[in-house]
Each structure stands twice: as structure tokens, then as C-alpha cells.
Amino acid sequence: MKKLGLITLIVCGLSAANVSISAQDYESDNRSVYLQVRWGGLESEINHLNRMLGHVRWELARYRANWQIRRDFEHIRREVDRVNWKSRHGAYNRHELRREVERLHADLHNLEVQLRVHNWDYYRWR
């Protein structure tokens, strides 16, 4: 009986380790800024935006985006970098920055639609 409990404990421990090991970024040179934040605030929304940016970057490679979509992505990426800079330096109006984050999220989703991404590959915002 003790052996069964020990084996169960080892399997659970290895399963938990496997989950944390398999959590990886979409691209090794991802310049997105991931923050430790509480959920529901503006910082959380910015963190989501950074994660979505990395996810869409991965989709560009997977779905072989054309040059126009890549150009649009680079424009959005520069805007996200500007949002990150504003957030880090405190140079923003919370309402305006939240609207900008929502707009950039919609722009990234539109890129996913243009790429004809499979439903299961869409970034889940909420």
C-alpha cells in the first residue's frame, strides 16, 4: 500500500514538473515584456497584449504570412513597444492607454483573421 502511495506521489510530481517544463515562449528572441501583475488591472491587459503579440508572431511563421501582413505586424509591434514604454515610465492616462491596448488587441486579432488561422490557434484573450 505504501508503494502505491509513493508511486502516485512520484507520478504527480513528475506531471507537475512536465507542465512547467512544457510552458515555453513562442519565439526565443521574443522582446515582449511579461510582468508579474494582479489580474484585472491595466498592467494585466498590457501583459495579455504582450503575450498575444508573441502568439501572433508565432502564427506568422506557422501560416506563412505575406509581406503585407508582416508589415502590418511590425507596425503593431512598434505601437505595443510604445505602450510598454509608457507603462514602465508612468507617462500615460489610464483610460487612453486602456483604449489603445484594446485597439491593438483588435488589430492583432484582425491579423489572425487575415492569416486564416484555425479556430483552435486563435489567442484566447479572456
C-alpha positions as CSV (number, residue, x, y, z in Angstrom):
1,M,0.0,0.0,0.0
2,K,2.9,2.3,0.8
3,K,4.5,1.6,-2.5
4,L,1.3,2.5,-4.4
5,G,1.1,5.9,-2.5
6,L,4.8,6.5,-3.2
7,I,4.3,5.7,-6.9
8,T,1.3,8.0,-7.1
9,L,3.2,10.8,-5.4
10,I,6.1,10.4,-7.9
11,V,3.8,10.4,-10.9
12,C,2.0,13.5,-9.7
13,G,5.3,15.3,-9.0
14,L,6.6,14.4,-12.5
15,S,3.4,15.5,-14.1
16,A,3.6,18.9,-12.4
17,A,7.3,19.2,-13.5
18,N,6.3,18.3,-17.0
19,V,3.7,21.1,-17.1
20,S,6.2,23.7,-16.0
21,I,8.8,22.5,-18.4
22,S,6.5,22.4,-21.4
23,A,5.5,26.1,-20.9
24,Q,7.6,27.9,-23.4
25,D,7.7,31.1,-25.3
26,Y,6.6,31.1,-29.0
27,E,10.0,32.6,-30.1
28,S,13.3,32.6,-28.5
29,D,14.1,36.2,-29.3
30,N,10.7,37.5,-28.1
31,R,11.2,41.0,-26.9
32,S,7.8,41.2,-25.1
33,V,7.7,42.3,-21.6
34,Y,5.9,39.9,-19.2
35,L,5.0,41.4,-15.9
36,Q,4.0,39.9,-12.5
37,V,0.7,41.6,-12.1
38,R,-2.6,41.2,-10.4
39,W,-5.5,40.2,-12.7
40,G,-8.0,42.7,-13.9
41,G,-5.8,45.8,-13.9
42,L,-4.3,47.8,-16.8
43,E,-1.0,46.0,-16.2
44,S,-2.7,42.7,-16.7
45,E,-4.2,43.9,-20.0
46,I,-0.7,45.0,-21.2
47,N,0.7,41.7,-20.2
48,H,-2.0,39.9,-22.2
49,L,-1.2,42.2,-25.2
50,N,2.5,41.2,-25.0
51,R,1.6,37.6,-24.9
52,M,-0.8,37.9,-27.8
53,L,2.0,39.7,-29.8
54,G,4.2,36.7,-29.2
55,H,1.5,34.3,-30.2
56,V,0.7,36.2,-33.5
57,R,4.4,36.3,-34.2
58,W,4.4,32.5,-34.0
59,E,1.3,32.4,-36.2
60,L,3.1,34.5,-38.9
61,A,5.7,31.8,-39.3
62,R,3.3,28.9,-39.0
63,Y,0.8,30.2,-41.5
64,R,3.4,31.7,-43.9
65,A,2.3,35.3,-43.8
66,N,2.8,37.5,-46.9
67,W,4.8,40.7,-46.8
68,Q,1.8,43.0,-46.3
69,I,0.7,41.1,-43.1
70,R,4.3,41.1,-41.8
71,R,4.5,44.9,-42.5
72,D,1.2,45.4,-40.5
73,F,2.5,43.2,-37.7
74,E,5.8,45.3,-37.5
75,H,3.7,48.5,-37.2
76,I,1.6,47.0,-34.4
77,R,4.7,45.7,-32.7
78,R,6.2,49.2,-32.6
79,E,2.9,50.5,-31.1
80,V,3.0,47.8,-28.5
81,D,6.6,48.7,-27.7
82,R,5.4,52.3,-27.2
83,V,2.6,51.1,-24.9
84,N,5.1,49.2,-22.8
85,W,7.4,52.2,-22.6
86,K,4.5,54.4,-21.4
87,S,3.5,51.8,-18.8
88,R,7.0,51.4,-17.4
89,H,7.7,55.1,-17.2
90,G,4.2,56.1,-15.9
91,A,3.7,58.6,-18.8
92,Y,0.1,57.8,-19.6
93,N,-3.6,58.5,-18.9
94,R,-5.1,55.2,-17.8
95,H,-8.3,55.5,-19.9
96,E,-6.4,56.4,-23.0
97,L,-3.9,53.7,-22.6
98,R,-6.6,51.1,-21.9
99,R,-8.3,52.1,-25.2
100,E,-5.0,51.8,-27.0
101,V,-4.5,48.3,-25.6
102,E,-8.0,47.3,-26.7
103,R,-7.4,48.7,-30.2
104,L,-4.1,46.9,-30.5
105,H,-5.7,43.7,-29.4
106,A,-8.3,44.1,-32.1
107,D,-5.6,44.9,-34.7
108,L,-3.7,41.7,-33.7
109,H,-6.9,39.7,-33.9
110,N,-7.6,41.1,-37.4
111,L,-4.1,39.9,-38.5
112,E,-5.1,36.4,-37.2
113,V,-8.3,36.6,-39.3
114,Q,-6.3,37.7,-42.4
115,L,-3.9,34.8,-41.9
116,R,-6.9,32.4,-41.8
117,V,-5.8,30.9,-38.5
118,H,-7.6,27.8,-37.4
119,N,-10.1,28.4,-34.6
120,W,-8.0,26.5,-32.1
121,D,-5.0,28.6,-32.8
122,Y,-6.6,32.0,-32.0
123,Y,-5.2,33.7,-29.0
124,R,-7.7,33.5,-26.1
125,W,-7.9,37.0,-24.7
126,R,-10.2,36.1,-21.8
